Amino acid sequence: MVKGPLPIPARRAMRKLGQDIKDARLRRHITAALLAERANISPRTLSKIERGDSTVAIGSYVAVLFSLRMIDRFADIADARHDRTGIELMQEQLPKRVRIPRKKDE
């Protein structure tokens, strides 16, 4: 559980995720009760998820995404290919030039 309030950008992201999940459910014409049953969570937990509540266990979010057949997108959340900051930091650590070691005379 998160101690203290989440930063504003994180709260916005959670609300967006919740709204996106709700929109996906509605596009599929699935009732909240049915999705909760498929995800093996309570309807109250699904309601919290659709509001982007950060106190809900990540496993519940994953179960809902799986039930909506959207789990593949979740698997890419922290994919290294999308880590711009990490890639930039790695590039800063690259050497400016590379020298070939001299062979020692024997």
N, C-alpha and C positions, 0 to 999 in steps of 0.2 A: 504494500500500500504506500502511496506517495505521502510523504510528510510535508505539510505546508502546501500552499497553492502552486499549481503548475505555472510556468511562465506563459504569458499571453499567447505567443505563437503556438505553444504546445496545446493550450486549451482550444484555440481555433482549429488546429489540426484534428483534435479529438472530436469536436463538434462536426467538422466536415466529414470525418469517417463515419460517425453515427448517422448523419443525414444521407450519406451515400449508401450505407447499408439499408436504411429505410426505403430510399428510392429504388434500390435494386429489388427489395422485397415487393414493393408495390408494382413495379414493372412486370414482375413474374406472377402477379395476382395471387400472392400467398398471404394468408392471414397471419397475424402476429402469433396467434396460438399455435398454428401449424408449424411455423418456422421455429418457434421455441421448442416444440416437441421434437422436431427433426434434429435440432442442435443439442438436445438433451439439457436444456436450461429452463428456468422458470420464465413465464411471461413477463414477470417484473424485471428480471435480469435483461431480457430482450429490450424492454422499454428503456432501461438505463443505457444499454448499448446504443440504441437509436438516438439517444440524447448526447452520446459521446462522453458518458461518465467514466472518468479515469480510475475510479475505485473498482471497476469490474475487472476480474482476472483476464489476462490476455488470452488464456485458453478458451474463455467463453467467446471472445471476439473471433478467434480462430475457428471455433466450432460453427459459428454463424456463417462466416465466410465460406467454410467448407460446404455447409448446407446449401448455400447460394451458388455453389460451383465457381467461387472466386478465389480459391485458396492459392492458385498459382501466382497471383499478383502479390499476395502476402509474402510469399517466399522470396520475392525480390526486394523487399523493403530496405534491407541493409546490404544489398549486393555491392561488392567492391567496385564493380564497373560504374556505379552511380555515385561513388564517394568522391566528389570533386575536391573537397578539402584534403582528404587523405592522399589523393593523387598529386595535388599541388605540393603538399609537404614532402612527398617522396621525390618529386622532381627537383625541389630545392636542395635535396641532399645528394643529388647526382654530382659526380666530380666534374670540374670544369674541363679537364683534359685527362687523357689516359696515356700513360707512358709504358712502353714495352721495356721490361727489365733487361739490362745488359747481361750478356752471357759472360761469366767469369772465365778468364783464361786459366786453363789447368796446367 
